């Protein structure tokens, strides 16, 4: 996975998992990363990037849910 995409996905995960006070801080971090990507790729639409991150986050979250537990169950 692209390092920037991974950082955007994890930043969005922080936003979606945060409480009221933390949400503003995490949202600012998320938009900061988006701004850096937009600076490097000026032809990229902010809305398109945001939608792509949301879709990638959903796929990432589904993969996280489908992972087997780290500790095997007792027999």
VEXKE-676356 format. One record per residue (C-alpha): x, y, z; residue in one letter; residue number from 1. Coordinates in nm, 4 decimals, padded with zeros to 6 digits, always signed. Each point is the difference from the previous one (the first is absolute). Layout:
N
<mardo xx="X" yy="Y" zz="Z" resn="A" resi="NUM"/>
...
This chain:
75
<mardo xx="+00.0000" yy="+00.0000" zz="+00.0000" resn="X" resi="1"/>
<mardo xx="+00.1164" yy="+00.3508" zz="-00.0754" resn="X" resi="2"/>
<mardo xx="+00.1457" yy="+00.1682" zz="+00.3102" resn="X" resi="3"/>
<mardo xx="-00.2070" yy="+00.3167" zz="-00.0459" resn="X" resi="4"/>
<mardo xx="-00.3197" yy="-00.1967" zz="-00.0503" resn="X" resi="5"/>
<mardo xx="+00.0745" yy="-00.1999" zz="+00.3121" resn="X" resi="6"/>
<mardo xx="+00.0586" yy="+00.3183" zz="+00.2010" resn="X" resi="7"/>
<mardo xx="-00.3294" yy="+00.1445" zz="-00.1305" resn="X" resi="8"/>
<mardo xx="-00.1863" yy="-00.3205" zz="+00.0888" resn="X" resi="9"/>
<mardo xx="+00.1459" yy="-00.0061" zz="+00.3506" resn="X" resi="10"/>
<mardo xx="-00.0697" yy="+00.3707" zz="+00.0454" resn="X" resi="11"/>
<mardo xx="-00.3633" yy="-00.0555" zz="-00.1030" resn="X" resi="12"/>
<mardo xx="-00.0183" yy="-00.2944" zz="+00.2403" resn="X" resi="13"/>
<mardo xx="+00.1114" yy="+00.2358" zz="+00.2787" resn="X" resi="14"/>
<mardo xx="-00.2692" yy="+00.2484" zz="-00.1016" resn="X" resi="15"/>
<mardo xx="-00.2765" yy="-00.2592" zz="-00.0082" resn="X" resi="16"/>
<mardo xx="+00.1057" yy="-00.1596" zz="+00.3293" resn="X" resi="17"/>
<mardo xx="+00.0529" yy="+00.3227" zz="+00.1955" resn="X" resi="18"/>
<mardo xx="-00.2228" yy="+00.1745" zz="+00.2505" resn="X" resi="19"/>
<mardo xx="-00.1197" yy="+00.3629" zz="-00.0202" resn="X" resi="20"/>
<mardo xx="+00.3109" yy="+00.1817" zz="+00.1238" resn="X" resi="21"/>
<mardo xx="+00.2402" yy="-00.2279" zz="-00.1845" resn="X" resi="22"/>
<mardo xx="-00.1989" yy="+00.0045" zz="-00.3240" resn="X" resi="23"/>
<mardo xx="+00.0976" yy="+00.3572" zz="-00.0905" resn="X" resi="24"/>
<mardo xx="+00.3690" yy="-00.0721" zz="+00.0497" resn="X" resi="25"/>
<mardo xx="-00.0107" yy="-00.3211" zz="-00.2015" resn="X" resi="26"/>
<mardo xx="-00.2040" yy="+00.1657" zz="-00.2742" resn="X" resi="27"/>
<mardo xx="+00.2583" yy="+00.2787" zz="-00.0252" resn="X" resi="28"/>
<mardo xx="+00.2768" yy="-00.2608" zz="-00.0324" resn="X" resi="29"/>
<mardo xx="-00.1982" yy="-00.1810" zz="-00.2693" resn="X" resi="30"/>
<mardo xx="-00.0549" yy="+00.3174" zz="-00.2045" resn="X" resi="31"/>
<mardo xx="+00.3660" yy="+00.0910" zz="+00.0436" resn="X" resi="32"/>
<mardo xx="+00.0999" yy="-00.3259" zz="-00.1684" resn="X" resi="33"/>
<mardo xx="-00.2583" yy="+00.0586" zz="-00.2746" resn="X" resi="34"/>
<mardo xx="+00.1411" yy="+00.3496" zz="-00.0599" resn="X" resi="35"/>
<mardo xx="+00.3514" yy="-00.1424" zz="-00.0400" resn="X" resi="36"/>
<mardo xx="-00.1235" yy="-00.2509" zz="-00.2589" resn="X" resi="37"/>
<mardo xx="-00.1936" yy="+00.2715" zz="-00.1869" resn="X" resi="38"/>
<mardo xx="+00.3116" yy="+00.2207" zz="-00.0086" resn="X" resi="39"/>
<mardo xx="+00.1960" yy="-00.2775" zz="-00.1703" resn="X" resi="40"/>
<mardo xx="-00.2846" yy="-00.0967" zz="-00.2347" resn="X" resi="41"/>
<mardo xx="-00.1793" yy="+00.3238" zz="-00.0961" resn="X" resi="42"/>
<mardo xx="-00.2221" yy="-00.1746" zz="-00.2567" resn="X" resi="43"/>
<mardo xx="-00.1486" yy="-00.2150" zz="+00.2724" resn="X" resi="44"/>
<mardo xx="-00.3364" yy="+00.1142" zz="+00.1330" resn="X" resi="45"/>
<mardo xx="-00.0329" yy="+00.0289" zz="+00.3779" resn="X" resi="46"/>
<mardo xx="-00.3445" yy="-00.1641" zz="-00.0172" resn="X" resi="47"/>
<mardo xx="+00.1259" yy="-00.2886" zz="-00.2126" resn="X" resi="48"/>
<mardo xx="+00.2899" yy="-00.0581" zz="+00.2370" resn="X" resi="49"/>
<mardo xx="-00.2300" yy="+00.0100" zz="+00.3019" resn="X" resi="50"/>
<mardo xx="-00.2412" yy="-00.2499" zz="-00.1579" resn="X" resi="51"/>
<mardo xx="+00.2887" yy="-00.2291" zz="-00.0936" resn="X" resi="52"/>
<mardo xx="+00.1305" yy="+00.0071" zz="+00.3569" resn="X" resi="53"/>
<mardo xx="-00.3448" yy="-00.0880" zz="+00.1370" resn="X" resi="54"/>
<mardo xx="-00.0285" yy="-00.2957" zz="-00.2397" resn="X" resi="55"/>
<mardo xx="+00.3531" yy="-00.1169" zz="+00.0814" resn="X" resi="56"/>
<mardo xx="-00.0741" yy="+00.0368" zz="+00.3723" resn="X" resi="57"/>
<mardo xx="-00.3090" yy="-00.2206" zz="-00.0316" resn="X" resi="58"/>
<mardo xx="+00.2004" yy="-00.2705" zz="-00.1761" resn="X" resi="59"/>
<mardo xx="+00.2763" yy="+00.0298" zz="+00.2601" resn="X" resi="60"/>
<mardo xx="-00.2503" yy="-00.0229" zz="+00.2867" resn="X" resi="61"/>
<mardo xx="-00.1604" yy="-00.3118" zz="-00.1491" resn="X" resi="62"/>
<mardo xx="+00.3399" yy="-00.1649" zz="-00.0245" resn="X" resi="63"/>
<mardo xx="+00.0711" yy="+00.0910" zz="+00.3626" resn="X" resi="64"/>
<mardo xx="-00.3269" yy="-00.1627" zz="+00.1096" resn="X" resi="65"/>
<mardo xx="+00.0679" yy="-00.3186" zz="-00.1939" resn="X" resi="66"/>
<mardo xx="+00.3413" yy="-00.0647" zz="+00.1557" resn="X" resi="67"/>
<mardo xx="+00.0215" yy="-00.2971" zz="+00.2333" resn="X" resi="68"/>
<mardo xx="+00.0682" yy="+00.0792" zz="+00.3649" resn="X" resi="69"/>
<mardo xx="+00.3640" yy="+00.0286" zz="+00.1002" resn="X" resi="70"/>
<mardo xx="-00.0412" yy="-00.2462" zz="+00.2859" resn="X" resi="71"/>
<mardo xx="-00.1453" yy="-00.3374" zz="-00.0964" resn="X" resi="72"/>
<mardo xx="-00.2984" yy="-00.1185" zz="+00.2011" resn="X" resi="73"/>
<mardo xx="+00.0547" yy="-00.2620" zz="+00.2698" resn="X" resi="74"/>
<mardo xx="-00.0915" yy="-00.3519" zz="-00.0982" resn="X" resi="75"/>
